[in-house]
Amino acid sequence: MRIIIANYRYFIAGGPEKYMFKFIDAAEKLGIEVIPFSVNNPQNEKTSYSKYFAKPRSNQLMYADTKKSLGNLIGMVRATVWNYDAENRLRKLIRDTKPDAVYILHEVNHLSPSIIRAAKKEGIRVVHRISDFFMFCPKYDFLCENEICEACLHGNYSKAIKHKCVKGSKLGTLLRVFAMKVYAATKVFDDVDRYICTCEFSKNILVEGGISPEKIVCVPTFINASDIVPCYENDKYFLFLGRMAHQKGTIYAIEAMKFLRDTEYTLKITGTLSDSKEDQEIRKFIQENGLENRIVFTGFKHGKELDNLIDRCTCVVCPAIWYENMPNTVIEAYAHGKPVIASKIGSLAEIVEDEKTGLLFEMKNSSDLAQKLRRFTENPALCELLGRNARKVCEIKYNEKQHMQKVVDCLKKEE
């Protein structure tokens, strides 16, 4: 079997790319040839197929911090609305390699859904994995001013335009809304043969948004737990794992620590504070509440350093304020034998089984989060029990063999 995997990055920058390279490795073990299709970028991994990659979109004309020029405008419109360059290059790649299917991870605002139509014009099966809500939300995350908002779910984008939801830019929001109307008018998403969602919550969003349930298959992401030796001991710190962003709710994990001053526990965060307004407010909060010795910013970690950091934590904290789409951090924690404390929202409320693999708390309620964290400080046996349960669930539900079998079945042509 030969497939093309399409993603706007061909280097690791986040969860979708981590998944992409894991999938490529797993597919190769099954004798499946995987051909990448992406956007040219100096950070990309080396591949002989880069000659087929699409042109980058240049800077983002509509944002205040970027250079404004006609060339940037053309590049941004091409990437955001309909990327004819990507469409033509993918068609050439298909003709030259003759794949059985195209597996799309993320294309919006870069490759654009033009690549869906390109594959269909060449008579190739299209499978699309969903990692956020770009099909229904101009901003992709169903957040408006840090509050859950589904106003755009059924195609009415007036609220998004009013609130300038795309990076605070009226022009940027209008361009994105225009693109979404083009996709609706051309019915390009109807060309997708199968949608893969990582959880039932995301599937339900797609169905409510008008996607036929017969086209949707739930396939949770995977991790090679057999490569990881679980650790059921800890060094008395909680771990915020992943990038620092407002929708990830970092501030609520930090706020929770002010209720735990009487304990020996600290909070470690895999990131650093920048000069952004949001990060400066976090720094101010830490200083004003005397939490300098309670909050540790470890910086970006990967490989063995990251494994060690997870191994020695008490639990992983996911205080997200948006509909997380099955974050890798949860199953990474499970593989290491660590329970997860997460906001009771979206997919987190589905994949974190309360009182079994972790604990759920009321979103944005740092006091409630602190109470859940305190349970682990007062009852280490509970922490170990939930960690062992999490590891078992990981081995059963999130293993590579099961994942690959389901995805390959989706990629195969139906008889």
C-alpha positions as CSV (number, residue, x, y, z in Angstrom):
1,M,0.0,0.0,0.0
2,R,1.2,3.5,-0.8
3,I,-0.3,6.7,0.7
4,I,0.4,10.4,0.7
5,I,0.3,12.1,4.1
6,A,-0.5,15.8,3.9
7,N,0.2,18.3,6.6
8,Y,1.2,21.9,6.5
9,R,4.4,21.2,8.5
10,Y,6.9,18.5,7.9
11,F,8.7,19.2,11.2
12,I,7.7,18.7,14.8
13,A,5.9,21.8,16.1
14,G,3.0,20.3,18.0
15,G,0.7,17.4,18.5
16,P,-0.3,16.9,14.8
17,E,3.3,16.6,13.7
18,K,4.2,14.3,16.6
19,Y,1.4,12.1,15.4
20,M,2.5,12.3,11.8
21,F,6.0,11.1,12.4
22,K,4.8,8.3,14.7
23,F,2.3,7.2,12.1
24,I,5.0,7.2,9.4
25,D,7.2,5.0,11.5
26,A,4.3,2.6,12.4
27,A,3.2,2.4,8.7
28,E,6.6,1.6,7.5
29,K,6.7,-1.4,9.9
30,L,3.6,-2.7,8.2
31,G,5.2,-2.4,4.8
32,I,3.2,0.7,3.9
33,E,5.0,3.4,1.9
34,V,4.2,6.9,3.1
35,I,4.9,9.9,0.9
36,P,4.9,13.4,2.5
37,F,3.2,16.4,1.1
38,S,3.7,19.8,2.8
39,V,4.7,23.4,2.5
40,N,8.3,24.3,1.9
41,N,10.0,25.4,5.1
42,P,13.7,25.5,6.1
43,Q,12.7,23.5,9.3
44,N,11.3,20.6,7.4
45,E,12.8,17.1,7.7
46,K,14.8,16.1,4.6
47,T,12.9,14.2,2.0
48,S,13.3,13.6,-1.7
49,Y,9.6,14.7,-2.2
50,S,10.2,18.3,-1.1
51,K,10.4,19.3,-4.8
52,Y,6.6,18.7,-4.8
53,F,5.9,20.8,-1.7
54,A,3.8,24.0,-2.0
55,K,5.1,27.5,-1.8
56,P,5.0,29.1,1.7
57,R,2.4,31.8,2.2
58,S,4.9,34.5,3.1
59,N,4.0,36.9,6.0
60,Q,0.5,37.5,7.2
61,L,-0.6,40.8,5.7
62,M,-3.6,41.4,7.8
63,Y,-1.8,41.3,11.2
64,A,-0.3,44.4,12.8
65,D,3.1,42.9,13.4
66,T,3.8,41.9,9.8
67,K,5.1,43.7,6.7
68,K,2.3,44.8,4.4
69,S,2.9,44.3,0.7
70,L,1.0,43.1,-2.4
71,G,3.1,39.9,-2.4
72,N,2.1,39.1,1.2
73,L,-1.5,39.7,0.4
74,I,-1.5,37.4,-2.6
75,G,0.4,34.7,-0.6
76,M,-2.1,35.0,2.3
77,V,-5.2,34.9,0.2
78,R,-3.8,31.9,-1.8
79,A,-3.1,29.9,1.4
80,T,-6.2,30.9,3.3
81,V,-8.9,30.6,0.6
82,W,-7.8,28.3,-2.3
83,N,-4.2,27.3,-2.9
84,Y,-4.0,26.5,-6.6
85,D,-0.2,26.0,-6.2
86,A,-0.8,23.3,-3.6
87,E,-3.6,21.8,-5.7
88,N,-1.4,21.5,-8.8
89,R,1.6,20.2,-7.0
90,L,-0.4,17.5,-5.2
91,R,-2.0,16.4,-8.5
92,K,1.5,16.1,-10.0
93,L,2.7,14.1,-7.0
94,I,-0.3,11.8,-7.3
95,R,0.3,11.2,-11.0
96,D,4.0,10.5,-10.4
97,T,3.6,8.2,-7.4
98,K,0.1,6.6,-7.9
99,P,-0.9,6.3,-4.3
100,D,-3.9,4.4,-3.0
101,A,-5.1,7.3,-0.7
102,V,-4.3,10.7,0.6
103,Y,-4.3,11.0,4.4
104,I,-4.8,14.7,5.4
105,L,-3.9,15.9,8.9
106,H,-4.0,19.7,8.7
107,E,-4.3,21.9,5.6
108,V,-6.3,25.0,6.6
109,N,-4.6,28.5,6.1
110,H,-1.6,26.9,4.3
111,L,-2.3,24.1,1.8
112,S,-6.0,24.9,2.0
113,P,-8.8,22.4,1.2
114,S,-7.9,22.7,-2.4
115,I,-5.8,19.6,-1.9
116,I,-9.0,17.6,-1.1
117,R,-10.4,18.6,-4.5
118,A,-7.0,17.8,-6.1
119,A,-7.1,14.2,-4.8
120,K,-10.7,13.8,-5.9
121,K,-9.9,15.0,-9.4
122,E,-7.2,12.3,-9.6
123,G,-9.7,9.7,-8.4
124,I,-7.8,9.1,-5.1
125,R,-9.5,8.2,-1.8
126,V,-9.3,11.0,0.8
127,V,-9.2,10.4,4.6
128,H,-9.1,13.5,6.8
129,R,-8.0,13.3,10.5
130,I,-9.6,16.1,12.6
131,S,-7.3,17.7,15.3
132,D,-9.3,20.9,15.8
133,F,-12.5,22.6,14.8
134,F,-11.4,24.7,11.8
135,M,-14.3,23.4,9.7
136,F,-16.8,25.3,11.8
137,C,-14.9,28.0,13.7
138,P,-13.0,30.8,12.0
139,K,-10.6,30.8,15.0
140,Y,-10.6,26.9,15.1
141,D,-11.1,26.5,18.9
142,F,-14.7,27.6,19.7
143,L,-13.4,30.4,22.0
144,C,-14.5,34.0,21.9
145,E,-12.8,36.2,24.4
146,N,-11.8,33.1,26.4
147,E,-15.3,31.8,26.7
148,I,-16.7,28.8,24.9
149,C,-18.7,29.9,21.9
150,E,-20.4,27.8,19.2
151,A,-22.1,30.7,17.4
152,C,-20.4,29.9,14.1
153,L,-21.2,26.1,14.2
154,H,-24.0,26.4,11.7
155,G,-22.6,28.9,9.3
156,N,-23.5,32.3,10.9
157,Y,-20.2,34.1,11.3
158,S,-21.5,37.6,12.4
159,K,-20.3,37.2,16.0
160,A,-16.8,36.2,14.8
161,I,-16.6,39.3,12.6
162,K,-18.0,41.6,15.3
163,H,-15.4,40.3,17.8
164,K,-12.5,40.1,15.3
165,C,-11.9,36.5,16.4
166,V,-8.9,35.8,14.1
167,K,-6.0,37.3,16.0
168,G,-8.0,40.5,16.8
169,S,-8.0,41.5,13.1
170,K,-11.1,42.5,11.2
171,L,-9.4,41.8,7.8
172,G,-8.1,38.5,9.0
173,T,-11.5,37.4,10.3
174,L,-13.2,38.5,7.1
175,L,-10.7,36.6,4.9
176,R,-11.2,33.5,7.0
177,V,-15.0,33.8,6.9
178,F,-14.8,34.3,3.1
179,A,-12.8,31.2,2.8
180,M,-15.3,29.2,4.8
181,K,-18.1,30.4,2.6
182,V,-16.1,29.3,-0.5
183,Y,-15.7,25.9,1.0
184,A,-19.5,25.7,1.7
185,A,-20.3,26.9,-1.8
186,T,-17.9,24.4,-3.5
187,K,-18.9,21.6,-1.1
188,V,-15.2,20.6,-1.0
189,F,-15.5,18.8,2.3
190,D,-18.1,16.5,0.7
191,D,-15.1,15.1,-1.3
192,V,-13.7,13.5,1.9
193,D,-14.4,9.8,2.0
194,R,-13.7,9.3,5.7
195,Y,-13.2,11.6,8.6
196,I,-11.2,10.3,11.6
197,C,-12.0,11.8,15.0
198,T,-10.0,11.0,18.1
199,C,-13.0,10.9,20.4
200,E,-16.8,10.8,20.5
201,F,-17.0,14.4,21.5
202,S,-15.3,15.6,18.3
203,K,-17.5,13.2,16.3
204,N,-20.6,14.8,17.8
205,I,-19.4,18.3,16.9
206,L,-18.9,17.2,13.3
207,V,-22.3,15.6,13.1
208,E,-24.0,18.7,14.5
209,G,-22.0,20.7,12.0
210,G,-23.6,18.7,9.2
211,I,-21.1,15.9,8.5
212,S,-22.8,12.5,7.8
213,P,-22.1,10.2,10.8
214,E,-21.6,7.4,8.3
215,K,-18.4,9.2,7.1
216,I,-16.9,9.5,10.6
217,V,-14.8,6.9,12.4
218,C,-13.5,7.4,16.0
219,V,-9.8,6.3,16.2
220,P,-8.0,7.5,19.3
221,T,-4.4,8.5,18.9
222,F,-1.7,6.0,20.0
223,I,1.6,5.7,22.0
224,N,4.1,2.9,22.2
225,A,3.6,2.2,25.9
226,S,5.8,-0.9,25.6
227,D,8.8,1.5,25.1
228,I,8.0,3.2,28.4
229,V,8.6,1.7,31.9
230,P,5.9,3.2,34.2
231,C,6.9,4.9,37.4
232,Y,4.5,4.9,40.3
233,E,6.7,7.0,42.6
234,N,7.1,10.8,42.5
235,D,9.1,13.7,43.7
236,K,6.2,15.8,44.9
237,Y,5.5,18.1,42.0
238,F,2.6,18.5,39.6
239,L,3.3,18.8,35.9
240,F,1.8,21.2,33.3
241,L,2.8,19.5,30.1
242,G,2.7,21.1,26.7
243,R,2.8,24.6,25.2
244,M,1.8,27.6,27.2
245,A,-1.3,29.2,25.6
246,H,-4.3,30.9,27.0
247,Q,-6.6,28.1,25.8
248,K,-4.5,25.6,27.7
249,G,-5.4,27.3,31.0
250,T,-1.9,27.6,32.4
251,I,-3.0,30.4,34.8
252,Y,-5.5,28.2,36.6
253,A,-2.8,25.6,37.4
254,I,-0.7,28.5,38.8
255,E,-3.6,30.0,40.8
256,A,-4.3,26.6,42.3
257,M,-0.8,26.6,43.9
258,K,-1.7,29.5,46.2
259,F,-4.2,27.1,48.0
260,L,-1.4,24.5,48.5
261,R,1.2,26.7,50.3
262,D,1.0,24.3,53.4
263,T,2.3,21.4,51.3
264,E,5.8,20.6,50.0
265,Y,4.5,20.3,46.4
266,T,5.5,22.5,43.5
267,L,4.2,23.0,40.0
268,K,6.6,22.4,37.0
269,I,5.6,24.0,33.7
270,T,7.3,22.9,30.4
271,G,7.8,26.3,29.0
272,T,9.2,29.8,29.7
273,L,7.6,33.2,30.2
274,S,7.9,35.5,27.2
275,D,7.5,39.2,26.9
276,S,3.9,38.9,25.8
277,K,1.2,40.7,27.8
278,E,-0.4,37.5,29.0
279,D,2.9,36.0,30.2
280,Q,3.8,39.3,32.0
281,E,0.4,39.0,33.8
282,I,1.4,35.5,34.9
283,R,4.7,36.7,36.1
284,K,3.0,39.5,38.1
285,F,0.5,37.0,39.7
286,I,3.4,34.7,40.8
287,Q,5.3,37.6,42.4
288,E,2.2,39.2,44.1
289,N,1.2,35.9,45.6
290,G,4.7,34.9,46.7
291,L,4.8,31.8,44.5
292,E,8.3,32.1,43.1
293,N,9.4,29.0,45.0
294,R,6.3,27.1,44.1
295,I,6.3,27.5,40.3
296,V,9.2,26.2,38.2
297,F,9.5,26.9,34.4
298,T,11.6,24.1,33.0
299,G,11.7,25.3,29.4
300,F,11.0,23.1,26.4
301,K,11.9,19.5,27.1
302,H,12.0,16.5,24.8
303,G,13.5,13.0,24.6
304,K,15.0,11.5,27.8
305,E,14.7,14.8,29.7
306,L,11.0,14.9,29.1
307,D,10.6,11.2,30.0
308,N,12.3,11.8,33.3
309,L,10.2,14.9,34.0
310,I,7.0,12.9,33.5
311,D,8.3,9.9,35.5
312,R,8.9,11.8,38.6
313,C,5.8,13.9,38.7
314,T,2.8,13.3,40.9
315,C,0.3,13.9,38.1
316,V,-0.2,15.8,34.9
317,V,-2.5,18.8,35.0
318,C,-4.7,19.8,32.0
319,P,-6.6,22.9,33.0
320,A,-7.8,23.7,29.4
321,I,-10.6,26.2,28.8
322,W,-11.4,25.0,25.2
323,Y,-12.6,21.7,23.7
324,E,-9.3,19.9,23.7
325,N,-9.2,17.2,20.9
326,M,-7.5,14.4,22.8
327,P,-4.2,16.0,23.7
328,N,-1.1,13.8,23.5
329,T,-0.2,14.9,27.0
330,V,-2.9,12.7,28.5
331,I,-1.8,9.5,26.9
332,E,1.8,10.3,27.6
333,A,0.9,10.7,31.2
334,Y,-1.0,7.4,31.2
335,A,1.9,5.6,29.5
336,H,4.2,6.7,32.3
337,G,1.7,5.5,34.9
338,K,0.6,9.0,35.9
339,P,-3.0,10.1,36.6
340,V,-4.3,13.3,35.0
341,I,-6.3,16.1,36.6
342,A,-8.3,17.9,33.9
343,S,-11.0,20.4,33.3
344,K,-14.4,18.8,33.0
345,I,-15.0,19.9,29.4
346,G,-14.9,18.5,25.8
347,S,-12.8,15.4,25.1
348,L,-11.0,15.7,28.4
349,A,-14.2,14.7,30.3
350,E,-14.3,11.7,28.0
351,I,-10.7,10.4,28.1
352,V,-10.0,11.2,31.7
353,E,-12.2,8.8,33.6
354,D,-13.0,10.5,36.9
355,E,-11.9,8.5,39.9
356,K,-10.4,5.8,37.6
357,T,-7.6,7.3,35.5
358,G,-7.6,10.7,37.1
359,L,-9.8,13.5,38.5
360,L,-12.0,16.1,36.8
361,F,-12.5,19.6,38.1
362,E,-14.8,22.5,37.2
363,M,-13.2,24.5,34.3
364,K,-11.5,27.8,35.4
365,N,-12.1,26.9,39.1
366,S,-8.6,27.0,40.6
367,S,-10.0,26.3,44.1
368,D,-11.6,23.1,42.8
369,L,-8.4,22.2,41.0
370,A,-6.4,22.7,44.2
371,Q,-8.8,20.4,46.1
372,K,-8.2,17.7,43.6
373,L,-4.5,18.2,43.7
374,R,-4.6,18.1,47.5
375,R,-6.2,14.6,47.4
376,F,-3.0,13.3,45.9
377,T,-0.8,15.1,48.5
378,E,-2.9,13.6,51.3
379,N,-3.4,10.1,49.8
380,P,-0.4,8.9,47.8
381,A,-2.0,5.5,47.5
382,L,-4.9,7.0,45.5
383,C,-2.3,8.6,43.2
384,E,-0.6,5.3,42.6
385,L,-4.0,3.4,42.1
386,L,-5.2,5.9,39.4
387,G,-1.8,5.8,37.8
388,R,-1.8,2.0,37.5
389,N,-5.4,2.2,36.1
390,A,-4.2,4.8,33.6
391,R,-1.4,2.6,32.4
392,K,-3.7,-0.3,31.8
393,V,-6.2,1.8,29.9
394,C,-3.3,3.1,27.8
395,E,-2.2,-0.4,26.9
396,I,-5.7,-1.4,25.9
397,K,-7.2,1.6,24.2
398,Y,-4.2,3.6,22.9
399,N,-1.9,1.0,21.4
400,E,-0.2,1.2,18.0
401,K,-1.6,-2.1,16.6
402,Q,-5.2,-1.2,17.2
403,H,-4.8,2.4,15.9
404,M,-3.0,1.4,12.7
405,Q,-5.5,-1.4,11.9
406,K,-8.4,1.1,12.1
407,V,-6.7,3.8,10.1
408,V,-5.6,1.4,7.4
409,D,-9.1,0.2,7.1
410,C,-10.2,3.7,6.5
411,L,-7.6,4.3,3.9
412,K,-8.5,1.2,1.9
413,K,-10.9,1.6,-1.0
414,E,-14.4,0.2,-0.2
415,E,-15.5,-2.7,-2.2
